[in-house]
Amino acid sequence: WGPPRAGAGGWTPGGWRFAAPRAGMTVWREDLATLIRHDGAGWTAADITGGRVVIGGNKVVGAQGAAIADPVGGAVVDTSARATLSAVLVLLRSHGLIAA
């Protein structure tokens, strides 16, 4: 990484091989444990994009769900339950799993 090559390198049986970066090129940077993408001028941390996350054959994250209203009204007010539900909703929204 960095000058003079400023590209991605990989070890092959014939020695190191380097690829000049192109805009959109995405590679795994082991020392940072992250994907980085070349934007045409330099390397930046890359967003991970896709339609869903599947672990062990099970979809665990997909498209963002619809908004869920905060609990209000009802014949019996359960303050503890409302506080807990509100906390769950805050976390789901902050992670982007449901709309705000």
Biopython code that builds the backbone (N, CA, C, O; Angstrom):
import numpy as np
from Bio.PDB.StructureBuilder import StructureBuilder

atoms = [
    (1, "TRP", "N", (0.833, -1.186, 0.000)),
    (1, "TRP", "CA", (0.000, 0.000, 0.000)),
    (1, "TRP", "C", (0.872, 1.241, 0.000)),
    (1, "TRP", "O", (1.884, 1.320, 0.698)),
    (2, "GLY", "N", (0.460, 2.186, -0.786)),
    (2, "GLY", "CA", (1.168, 3.451, -0.797)),
    (2, "GLY", "C", (2.236, 3.503, -1.860)),
    (2, "GLY", "O", (2.450, 2.525, -2.577)),
    (3, "PRO", "N", (2.910, 4.631, -1.973)),
    (3, "PRO", "CA", (3.953, 4.804, -2.982)),
    (3, "PRO", "C", (5.048, 3.769, -2.799)),
    (3, "PRO", "O", (5.266, 3.317, -1.675)),
    (4, "PRO", "N", (5.746, 3.374, -3.860)),
    (4, "PRO", "CA", (5.583, 3.908, -5.206)),
    (4, "PRO", "C", (4.470, 3.246, -6.004)),
    (4, "PRO", "O", (4.052, 3.793, -7.024)),
    (5, "ARG", "N", (3.982, 2.103, -5.583)),
    (5, "ARG", "CA", (3.015, 1.383, -6.412)),
    (5, "ARG", "C", (1.587, 1.876, -6.216)),
    (5, "ARG", "O", (0.843, 2.016, -7.187)),
    (6, "ALA", "N", (1.201, 2.136, -4.990)),
    (6, "ALA", "CA", (-0.157, 2.598, -4.652)),
    (6, "ALA", "C", (-1.236, 1.691, -5.228)),
    (6, "ALA", "O", (-2.347, 2.140, -5.507)),
    (7, "GLY", "N", (-0.912, 0.429, -5.404)),
    (7, "GLY", "CA", (-1.878, -0.525, -5.929)),
    (7, "GLY", "C", (-2.031, -1.701, -5.001)),
    (7, "GLY", "O", (-1.528, -1.691, -3.878)),
    (8, "ALA", "N", (-2.726, -2.715, -5.471)),
    (8, "ALA", "CA", (-2.940, -3.928, -4.687)),
    (8, "ALA", "C", (-1.919, -4.966, -5.118)),
    (8, "ALA", "O", (-1.682, -5.162, -6.310)),
    (9, "GLY", "N", (-1.320, -5.623, -4.148)),
    (9, "GLY", "CA", (-0.323, -6.639, -4.442)),
    (9, "GLY", "C", (-0.754, -7.994, -3.935)),
    (9, "GLY", "O", (-1.480, -8.101, -2.947)),
    (10, "GLY", "N", (-0.307, -9.014, -4.610)),
    (10, "GLY", "CA", (-0.581, -10.383, -4.192)),
    (10, "GLY", "C", (0.608, -11.270, -4.500)),
    (10, "GLY", "O", (1.300, -11.074, -5.500)),
    (11, "TRP", "N", (0.841, -12.240, -3.642)),
    (11, "TRP", "CA", (1.956, -13.162, -3.824)),
    (11, "TRP", "C", (1.527, -14.307, -4.719)),
    (11, "TRP", "O", (0.474, -14.907, -4.506)),
    (12, "THR", "N", (2.336, -14.611, -5.716)),
    (12, "THR", "CA", (2.096, -15.734, -6.618)),
    (12, "THR", "C", (3.344, -16.601, -6.635)),
    (12, "THR", "O", (4.381, -16.179, -6.124)),
    (13, "PRO", "N", (3.280, -17.808, -7.211)),
    (13, "PRO", "CA", (4.487, -18.638, -7.309)),
    (13, "PRO", "C", (5.632, -17.936, -8.043)),
    (13, "PRO", "O", (6.800, -18.268, -7.837)),
    (14, "GLY", "N", (5.301, -16.974, -8.892)),
    (14, "GLY", "CA", (6.316, -16.224, -9.617)),
    (14, "GLY", "C", (6.777, -14.965, -8.902)),
    (14, "GLY", "O", (7.559, -14.193, -9.458)),
    (15, "GLY", "N", (6.311, -14.743, -7.686)),
    (15, "GLY", "CA", (6.679, -13.553, -6.924)),
    (15, "GLY", "C", (5.495, -12.616, -6.766)),
    (15, "GLY", "O", (4.358, -12.958, -7.091)),
    (16, "TRP", "N", (5.786, -11.435, -6.263)),
    (16, "TRP", "CA", (4.736, -10.442, -6.050)),
    (16, "TRP", "C", (4.223, -9.924, -7.384)),
    (16, "TRP", "O", (5.000, -9.676, -8.306)),
    (17, "ARG", "N", (2.926, -9.765, -7.477)),
    (17, "ARG", "CA", (2.284, -9.160, -8.641)),
    (17, "ARG", "C", (1.446, -7.991, -8.126)),
    (17, "ARG", "O", (0.750, -8.105, -7.117)),
    (18, "PHE", "N", (1.525, -6.876, -8.831)),
    (18, "PHE", "CA", (0.802, -5.678, -8.419)),
    (18, "PHE", "C", (-0.156, -5.246, -9.515)),
    (18, "PHE", "O", (0.158, -5.323, -10.703)),
    (19, "ALA", "N", (-1.316, -4.796, -9.102)),
    (19, "ALA", "CA", (-2.322, -4.291, -10.035)),
    (19, "ALA", "C", (-2.503, -2.802, -9.780)),
    (19, "ALA", "O", (-2.703, -2.370, -8.645)),
    (20, "ALA", "N", (-2.428, -2.027, -10.853)),
    (20, "ALA", "CA", (-2.692, -0.593, -10.720)),
    (20, "ALA", "C", (-4.156, -0.416, -10.350)),
    (20, "ALA", "O", (-5.020, -1.063, -10.942)),
    (21, "PRO", "N", (-4.453, 0.441, -9.390)),
    (21, "PRO", "CA", (-5.847, 0.598, -8.968)),
    (21, "PRO", "C", (-6.686, 1.314, -10.015)),
    (21, "PRO", "O", (-6.198, 2.165, -10.758)),
    (22, "ARG", "N", (-7.958, 0.946, -10.053)),
    (22, "ARG", "CA", (-8.942, 1.608, -10.901)),
    (22, "ARG", "C", (-10.097, 2.050, -10.017)),
    (22, "ARG", "O", (-10.346, 1.459, -8.966)),
    (23, "ALA", "N", (-10.788, 3.071, -10.439)),
    (23, "ALA", "CA", (-11.967, 3.518, -9.688)),
    (23, "ALA", "C", (-12.946, 2.358, -9.557)),
    (23, "ALA", "O", (-13.283, 1.708, -10.547)),
    (24, "GLY", "N", (-13.397, 2.103, -8.347)),
    (24, "GLY", "CA", (-14.329, 1.015, -8.077)),
    (24, "GLY", "C", (-13.665, -0.272, -7.628)),
    (24, "GLY", "O", (-14.341, -1.182, -7.148)),
    (25, "MET", "N", (-12.340, -0.362, -7.776)),
    (25, "MET", "CA", (-11.627, -1.565, -7.337)),
    (25, "MET", "C", (-11.775, -1.701, -5.822)),
    (25, "MET", "O", (-11.517, -0.753, -5.080)),
    (26, "THR", "N", (-12.188, -2.876, -5.370)),
    (26, "THR", "CA", (-12.408, -3.127, -3.951)),
    (26, "THR", "C", (-11.567, -4.317, -3.522)),
    (26, "THR", "O", (-11.564, -5.358, -4.180)),
    (27, "VAL", "N", (-10.857, -4.157, -2.420)),
    (27, "VAL", "CA", (-10.001, -5.227, -1.903)),
    (27, "VAL", "C", (-10.144, -5.312, -0.386)),
    (27, "VAL", "O", (-10.578, -4.361, 0.263)),
    (28, "TRP", "N", (-9.776, -6.455, 0.162)),
    (28, "TRP", "CA", (-9.753, -6.658, 1.610)),
    (28, "TRP", "C", (-8.395, -6.230, 2.124)),
    (28, "TRP", "O", (-7.370, -6.712, 1.642)),
    (29, "ARG", "N", (-8.372, -5.327, 3.097)),
    (29, "ARG", "CA", (-7.119, -4.894, 3.706)),
    (29, "ARG", "C", (-7.000, -5.577, 5.063)),
    (29, "ARG", "O", (-7.675, -5.210, 6.024)),
    (30, "GLU", "N", (-6.136, -6.567, 5.117)),
    (30, "GLU", "CA", (-6.006, -7.427, 6.292)),
    (30, "GLU", "C", (-5.616, -6.654, 7.541)),
    (30, "GLU", "O", (-6.178, -6.896, 8.609)),
    (31, "ASP", "N", (-4.658, -5.721, 7.432)),
    (31, "ASP", "CA", (-4.191, -5.016, 8.632)),
    (31, "ASP", "C", (-5.273, -4.133, 9.249)),
    (31, "ASP", "O", (-5.214, -3.824, 10.439)),
    (32, "LEU", "N", (-6.260, -3.726, 8.451)),
    (32, "LEU", "CA", (-7.381, -2.936, 8.961)),
    (32, "LEU", "C", (-8.636, -3.785, 9.155)),
    (32, "LEU", "O", (-9.626, -3.318, 9.718)),
    (33, "ALA", "N", (-8.591, -5.034, 8.685)),
    (33, "ALA", "CA", (-9.739, -5.946, 8.739)),
    (33, "ALA", "C", (-10.986, -5.296, 8.145)),
    (33, "ALA", "O", (-12.061, -5.309, 8.745)),
    (34, "THR", "N", (-10.815, -4.723, 6.943)),
    (34, "THR", "CA", (-11.946, -4.044, 6.303)),
    (34, "THR", "C", (-11.780, -4.041, 4.787)),
    (34, "THR", "O", (-10.677, -4.202, 4.263)),
    (35, "LEU", "N", (-12.896, -3.854, 4.102)),
    (35, "LEU", "CA", (-12.848, -3.631, 2.665)),
    (35, "LEU", "C", (-12.480, -2.183, 2.406)),
    (35, "LEU", "O", (-12.936, -1.282, 3.110)),
    (36, "ILE", "N", (-11.654, -1.960, 1.394)),
    (36, "ILE", "CA", (-11.362, -0.594, 0.965)),
    (36, "ILE", "C", (-11.610, -0.509, -0.537)),
    (36, "ILE", "O", (-11.443, -1.487, -1.266)),
    (37, "ARG", "N", (-12.010, 0.668, -0.982)),
    (37, "ARG", "CA", (-12.351, 0.872, -2.389)),
    (37, "ARG", "C", (-11.561, 2.055, -2.920)),
    (37, "ARG", "O", (-11.387, 3.067, -2.241)),
    (38, "HIS", "N", (-11.086, 1.904, -4.151)),
    (38, "HIS", "CA", (-10.377, 2.997, -4.814)),
    (38, "HIS", "C", (-11.409, 3.866, -5.515)),
    (38, "HIS", "O", (-12.235, 3.363, -6.277)),
    (39, "ASP", "N", (-11.363, 5.167, -5.261)),
    (39, "ASP", "CA", (-12.346, 6.086, -5.847)),
    (39, "ASP", "C", (-11.822, 6.806, -7.084)),
    (39, "ASP", "O", (-12.461, 7.731, -7.583)),
    (40, "GLY", "N", (-10.670, 6.388, -7.576)),
    (40, "GLY", "CA", (-10.052, 7.046, -8.719)),
    (40, "GLY", "C", (-8.918, 7.957, -8.306)),
    (40, "GLY", "O", (-8.042, 8.273, -9.110)),
    (41, "ALA", "N", (-8.933, 8.387, -7.032)),
    (41, "ALA", "CA", (-7.881, 9.264, -6.513)),
    (41, "ALA", "C", (-7.125, 8.620, -5.358)),
    (41, "ALA", "O", (-5.959, 8.939, -5.129)),
    (42, "GLY", "N", (-7.765, 7.732, -4.640)),
    (42, "GLY", "CA", (-7.124, 7.092, -3.493)),
    (42, "GLY", "C", (-8.031, 6.041, -2.888)),
    (42, "GLY", "O", (-9.151, 5.822, -3.349)),
    (43, "TRP", "N", (-7.527, 5.392, -1.842)),
    (43, "TRP", "CA", (-8.252, 4.317, -1.168)),
    (43, "TRP", "C", (-9.040, 4.860, 0.016)),
    (43, "TRP", "O", (-8.533, 5.681, 0.780)),
    (44, "THR", "N", (-10.284, 4.401, 0.167)),
    (44, "THR", "CA", (-11.113, 4.766, 1.314)),
    (44, "THR", "C", (-11.841, 3.515, 1.812)),
    (44, "THR", "O", (-12.023, 2.548, 1.073)),
    (45, "ALA", "N", (-12.252, 3.558, 3.078)),
    (45, "ALA", "CA", (-13.029, 2.444, 3.623)),
    (45, "ALA", "C", (-14.291, 2.284, 2.787)),
    (45, "ALA", "O", (-14.942, 3.269, 2.441)),
    (46, "ALA", "N", (-14.632, 1.047, 2.464)),
    (46, "ALA", "CA", (-15.759, 0.775, 1.578)),
    (46, "ALA", "C", (-17.001, 0.373, 2.364)),
    (46, "ALA", "O", (-16.912, -0.301, 3.390)),
    (47, "ASP", "N", (-18.153, 0.794, 1.867)),
    (47, "ASP", "CA", (-19.418, 0.301, 2.398)),
    (47, "ASP", "C", (-19.622, -1.114, 1.882)),
    (47, "ASP", "O", (-19.194, -1.452, 0.779)),
    (48, "ILE", "N", (-20.271, -1.925, 2.681)),
    (48, "ILE", "CA", (-20.655, -3.257, 2.234)),
    (48, "ILE", "C", (-22.101, -3.154, 1.784)),
    (48, "ILE", "O", (-22.970, -2.751, 2.557)),
    (49, "THR", "N", (-22.357, -3.514, 0.543)),
    (49, "THR", "CA", (-23.707, -3.407, 0.015)),
    (49, "THR", "C", (-24.190, -4.774, -0.444)),
    (49, "THR", "O", (-23.390, -5.651, -0.772)),
    (50, "GLY", "N", (-25.469, -4.940, -0.462)),
    (50, "GLY", "CA", (-26.058, -6.193, -0.913)),
    (50, "GLY", "C", (-27.527, -6.236, -0.556)),
    (50, "GLY", "O", (-28.059, -5.314, 0.061)),
    (51, "GLY", "N", (-28.167, -7.305, -0.945)),
    (51, "GLY", "CA", (-29.589, -7.444, -0.700)),
    (51, "GLY", "C", (-29.937, -8.080, 0.626)),
    (51, "GLY", "O", (-31.018, -7.839, 1.163)),
    (52, "ARG", "N", (-29.026, -8.904, 1.171)),
    (52, "ARG", "CA", (-29.297, -9.572, 2.439)),
    (52, "ARG", "C", (-28.018, -10.178, 2.985)),
    (52, "ARG", "O", (-27.025, -10.322, 2.272)),
    (53, "VAL", "N", (-28.058, -10.530, 4.263)),
    (53, "VAL", "CA", (-26.958, -11.236, 4.907)),
    (53, "VAL", "C", (-27.489, -12.612, 5.284)),
    (53, "VAL", "O", (-28.511, -12.728, 5.961)),
    (54, "VAL", "N", (-26.788, -13.657, 4.842)),
    (54, "VAL", "CA", (-27.196, -15.029, 5.119)),
    (54, "VAL", "C", (-26.097, -15.696, 5.928)),
    (54, "VAL", "O", (-24.932, -15.686, 5.533)),
    (55, "ILE", "N", (-26.470, -16.277, 7.063)),
    (55, "ILE", "CA", (-25.525, -17.004, 7.907)),
    (55, "ILE", "C", (-26.100, -18.388, 8.151)),
    (55, "ILE", "O", (-27.236, -18.528, 8.604)),
    (56, "GLY", "N", (-25.307, -19.411, 7.846)),
    (56, "GLY", "CA", (-25.771, -20.780, 8.041)),
    (56, "GLY", "C", (-27.032, -21.100, 7.259)),
    (56, "GLY", "O", (-27.857, -21.896, 7.708)),
    (57, "GLY", "N", (-27.190, -20.486, 6.092)),
    (57, "GLY", "CA", (-28.363, -20.724, 5.265)),
    (57, "GLY", "C", (-29.604, -19.950, 5.683)),
    (57, "GLY", "O", (-30.650, -20.068, 5.044)),
    (58, "ASN", "N", (-29.503, -19.163, 6.747)),
    (58, "ASN", "CA", (-30.643, -18.387, 7.230)),
    (58, "ASN", "C", (-30.429, -16.905, 6.991)),
    (58, "ASN", "O", (-29.388, -16.352, 7.346)),
    (59, "LYS", "N", (-31.430, -16.259, 6.381)),
    (59, "LYS", "CA", (-31.353, -14.807, 6.210)),
    (59, "LYS", "C", (-31.476, -14.166, 7.585)),
    (59, "LYS", "O", (-32.462, -14.382, 8.288)),
    (60, "VAL", "N", (-30.473, -13.375, 7.971)),
    (60, "VAL", "CA", (-30.505, -12.709, 9.271)),
    (60, "VAL", "C", (-30.714, -11.206, 9.134)),
    (60, "VAL", "O", (-31.188, -10.563, 10.071)),
    (61, "VAL", "N", (-30.370, -10.643, 7.995)),
    (61, "VAL", "CA", (-30.613, -9.229, 7.733)),
    (61, "VAL", "C", (-31.011, -9.104, 6.270)),
    (61, "VAL", "O", (-30.359, -9.655, 5.382)),
    (62, "GLY", "N", (-32.083, -8.378, 6.038)),
    (62, "GLY", "CA", (-32.539, -8.140, 4.676)),
    (62, "GLY", "C", (-32.833, -6.672, 4.488)),
    (62, "GLY", "O", (-32.256, -5.816, 5.158)),
    (63, "ALA", "N", (-33.725, -6.395, 3.581)),
    (63, "ALA", "CA", (-34.112, -5.008, 3.326)),
    (63, "ALA", "C", (-34.725, -4.405, 4.586)),
    (63, "ALA", "O", (-35.318, -5.109, 5.404)),
    (64, "GLN", "N", (-34.572, -3.103, 4.724)),
    (64, "GLN", "CA", (-35.110, -2.408, 5.891)),
    (64, "GLN", "C", (-36.619, -2.584, 5.963)),
    (64, "GLN", "O", (-37.325, -2.433, 4.966)),
    (65, "GLY", "N", (-37.101, -2.906, 7.159)),
    (65, "GLY", "CA", (-38.534, -3.064, 7.374)),
    (65, "GLY", "C", (-39.239, -1.725, 7.472)),
    (65, "GLY", "O", (-38.607, -0.673, 7.568)),
    (66, "ALA", "N", (-40.552, -1.786, 7.446)),
    (66, "ALA", "CA", (-41.361, -0.572, 7.566)),
    (66, "ALA", "C", (-41.255, -0.012, 8.978)),
    (66, "ALA", "O", (-40.861, -0.714, 9.910)),
    (67, "ALA", "N", (-41.606, 1.243, 9.121)),
    (67, "ALA", "CA", (-41.592, 1.881, 10.434)),
    (67, "ALA", "C", (-42.604, 1.207, 11.356)),
    (67, "ALA", "O", (-43.654, 0.748, 10.907)),
    (68, "ILE", "N", (-42.283, 1.152, 12.646)),
    (68, "ILE", "CA", (-43.186, 0.633, 13.675)),
    (68, "ILE", "C", (-43.433, 1.771, 14.650)),
    (68, "ILE", "O", (-42.495, 2.364, 15.181)),
    (69, "ALA", "N", (-44.692, 2.067, 14.878)),
    (69, "ALA", "CA", (-45.038, 3.187, 15.758)),
    (69, "ALA", "C", (-44.689, 2.870, 17.207)),
    (69, "ALA", "O", (-44.734, 1.716, 17.633)),
    (70, "ASP", "N", (-44.342, 3.907, 17.950)),
    (70, "ASP", "CA", (-44.112, 3.751, 19.385)),
    (70, "ASP", "C", (-45.426, 3.370, 20.060)),
    (70, "ASP", "O", (-46.495, 3.761, 19.591)),
    (71, "PRO", "N", (-45.360, 2.603, 21.168)),
    (71, "PRO", "CA", (-46.588, 2.203, 21.849)),
    (71, "PRO", "C", (-47.285, 3.396, 22.510)),
    (71, "PRO", "O", (-46.664, 4.159, 23.251)),
    (72, "VAL", "N", (-48.575, 3.543, 22.231)),
    (72, "VAL", "CA", (-49.397, 4.595, 22.854)),
    (72, "VAL", "C", (-50.815, 4.062, 23.012)),
    (72, "VAL", "O", (-51.201, 3.103, 22.342)),
    (73, "GLY", "N", (-51.586, 4.677, 23.892)),
    (73, "GLY", "CA", (-52.991, 4.327, 24.048)),
    (73, "GLY", "C", (-53.195, 2.989, 24.741)),
    (73, "GLY", "O", (-52.300, 2.490, 25.425)),
    (74, "GLY", "N", (-54.372, 2.414, 24.562)),
    (74, "GLY", "CA", (-54.715, 1.145, 25.187)),
    (74, "GLY", "C", (-55.468, 1.360, 26.483)),
    (74, "GLY", "O", (-55.426, 2.440, 27.071)),
    (75, "ALA", "N", (-56.165, 0.311, 26.925)),
    (75, "ALA", "CA", (-56.978, 0.406, 28.136)),
    (75, "ALA", "C", (-56.126, 0.373, 29.391)),
    (75, "ALA", "O", (-56.443, 1.044, 30.373)),
    (76, "VAL", "N", (-55.045, -0.404, 29.370)),
    (76, "VAL", "CA", (-54.176, -0.536, 30.542)),
    (76, "VAL", "C", (-52.779, -0.082, 30.139)),
    (76, "VAL", "O", (-52.223, -0.568, 29.154)),
    (77, "VAL", "N", (-52.224, 0.833, 30.885)),
    (77, "VAL", "CA", (-50.889, 1.337, 30.583)),
    (77, "VAL", "C", (-49.879, 0.558, 31.412)),
    (77, "VAL", "O", (-49.934, 0.560, 32.642)),
    (78, "ASP", "N", (-48.961, -0.104, 30.729)),
    (78, "ASP", "CA", (-47.894, -0.846, 31.399)),
    (78, "ASP", "C", (-46.593, -0.093, 31.128)),
    (78, "ASP", "O", (-45.972, -0.274, 30.080)),
    (79, "THR", "N", (-46.190, 0.740, 32.065)),
    (79, "THR", "CA", (-45.031, 1.613, 31.886)),
    (79, "THR", "C", (-43.764, 0.830, 31.584)),
    (79, "THR", "O", (-43.001, 1.221, 30.700)),
    (80, "SER", "N", (-43.521, -0.262, 32.291)),
    (80, "SER", "CA", (-42.302, -1.059, 32.070)),
    (80, "SER", "C", (-42.288, -1.672, 30.679)),
    (80, "SER", "O", (-41.267, -1.648, 29.991)),
    (81, "ALA", "N", (-43.435, -2.226, 30.264)),
    (81, "ALA", "CA", (-43.505, -2.839, 28.932)),
    (81, "ALA", "C", (-43.306, -1.786, 27.849)),
    (81, "ALA", "O", (-42.601, -2.029, 26.870)),
    (82, "ARG", "N", (-43.917, -0.628, 28.017)),
    (82, "ARG", "CA", (-43.744, 0.440, 27.028)),
    (82, "ARG", "C", (-42.295, 0.900, 26.957)),
    (82, "ARG", "O", (-41.771, 1.138, 25.869)),
    (83, "ALA", "N", (-41.652, 1.025, 28.098)),
    (83, "ALA", "CA", (-40.245, 1.449, 28.112)),
    (83, "ALA", "C", (-39.372, 0.423, 27.405)),
    (83, "ALA", "O", (-38.471, 0.785, 26.649)),
    (84, "THR", "N", (-39.640, -0.861, 27.653)),
    (84, "THR", "CA", (-38.862, -1.920, 27.010)),
    (84, "THR", "C", (-39.100, -1.937, 25.509)),
    (84, "THR", "O", (-38.148, -2.012, 24.733)),
    (85, "LEU", "N", (-40.360, -1.867, 25.091)),
    (85, "LEU", "CA", (-40.663, -1.839, 23.658)),
    (85, "LEU", "C", (-40.043, -0.620, 22.986)),
    (85, "LEU", "O", (-39.517, -0.717, 21.878)),
    (86, "SER", "N", (-40.106, 0.505, 23.645)),
    (86, "SER", "CA", (-39.502, 1.718, 23.084)),
    (86, "SER", "C", (-37.998, 1.555, 22.927)),
    (86, "SER", "O", (-37.431, 2.001, 21.930)),
    (87, "ALA", "N", (-37.341, 0.922, 23.898)),
    (87, "ALA", "CA", (-35.892, 0.697, 23.806)),
    (87, "ALA", "C", (-35.560, -0.230, 22.642)),
    (87, "ALA", "O", (-34.584, -0.005, 21.927)),
    (88, "VAL", "N", (-36.370, -1.274, 22.450)),
    (88, "VAL", "CA", (-36.165, -2.190, 21.317)),
    (88, "VAL", "C", (-36.327, -1.433, 20.004)),
    (88, "VAL", "O", (-35.522, -1.600, 19.088)),
    (89, "LEU", "N", (-37.357, -0.608, 19.909)),
    (89, "LEU", "CA", (-37.578, 0.167, 18.688)),
    (89, "LEU", "C", (-36.433, 1.131, 18.414)),
    (89, "LEU", "O", (-36.024, 1.289, 17.263)),
    (90, "VAL", "N", (-35.915, 1.771, 19.437)),
    (90, "VAL", "CA", (-34.776, 2.682, 19.269)),
    (90, "VAL", "C", (-33.588, 1.926, 18.683)),
    (90, "VAL", "O", (-32.942, 2.410, 17.753)),
    (91, "LEU", "N", (-33.297, 0.748, 19.218)),
    (91, "LEU", "CA", (-32.161, -0.031, 18.714)),
    (91, "LEU", "C", (-32.392, -0.504, 17.284)),
    (91, "LEU", "O", (-31.482, -0.423, 16.459)),
    (92, "LEU", "N", (-33.588, -0.995, 16.974)),
    (92, "LEU", "CA", (-33.875, -1.424, 15.606)),
    (92, "LEU", "C", (-33.719, -0.270, 14.626)),
    (92, "LEU", "O", (-33.183, -0.450, 13.533)),
    (93, "ARG", "N", (-34.185, 0.918, 15.015)),
    (93, "ARG", "CA", (-34.048, 2.096, 14.151)),
    (93, "ARG", "C", (-32.595, 2.518, 14.014)),
    (93, "ARG", "O", (-32.145, 2.850, 12.917)),
    (94, "SER", "N", (-31.859, 2.508, 15.115)),
    (94, "SER", "CA", (-30.467, 2.963, 15.059)),
    (94, "SER", "C", (-29.602, 2.040, 14.210)),
    (94, "SER", "O", (-28.608, 2.481, 13.634)),
    (95, "HIS", "N", (-29.968, 0.773, 14.128)),
    (95, "HIS", "CA", (-29.235, -0.171, 13.282)),
    (95, "HIS", "C", (-29.748, -0.165, 11.848)),
    (95, "HIS", "O", (-29.188, -0.841, 10.985)),
    (96, "GLY", "N", (-30.801, 0.588, 11.591)),
    (96, "GLY", "CA", (-31.342, 0.662, 10.238)),
    (96, "GLY", "C", (-32.183, -0.534, 9.855)),
    (96, "GLY", "O", (-32.496, -0.712, 8.678)),
    (97, "LEU", "N", (-32.559, -1.366, 10.825)),
    (97, "LEU", "CA", (-33.339, -2.556, 10.512)),
    (97, "LEU", "C", (-34.801, -2.236, 10.246)),
    (97, "LEU", "O", (-35.473, -2.969, 9.521)),
    (98, "ILE", "N", (-35.299, -1.147, 10.825)),
    (98, "ILE", "CA", (-36.632, -0.645, 10.499)),
    (98, "ILE", "C", (-36.519, 0.857, 10.269)),
    (98, "ILE", "O", (-35.595, 1.506, 10.759)),
    (99, "ALA", "N", (-37.457, 1.390, 9.529)),
    (99, "ALA", "CA", (-37.445, 2.828, 9.250)),
    (99, "ALA", "C", (-37.769, 3.610, 10.512)),
    (99, "ALA", "O", (-38.431, 3.107, 11.420)),
    (100, "ALA", "N", (-37.299, 4.828, 10.554)),
    (100, "ALA", "CA", (-37.564, 5.701, 11.710)),
    (100, "ALA", "C", (-38.944, 6.290, 11.636)),
    (100, "ALA", "O", (-39.340, 7.048, 12.522)),
]
sb = StructureBuilder()
sb.init_structure("model")
sb.init_model(0)
sb.init_chain("A")
sb.init_seg("    ")
for serial, (resi, resn, name, xyz) in enumerate(atoms, 1):
    if name == "N":
        sb.init_residue(resn, " ", resi, " ")
    sb.init_atom(name, np.array(xyz, "f"), 0.0, 1.0, " ", f" {name:<3s}", serial, name[0])
structure = sb.get_structure()
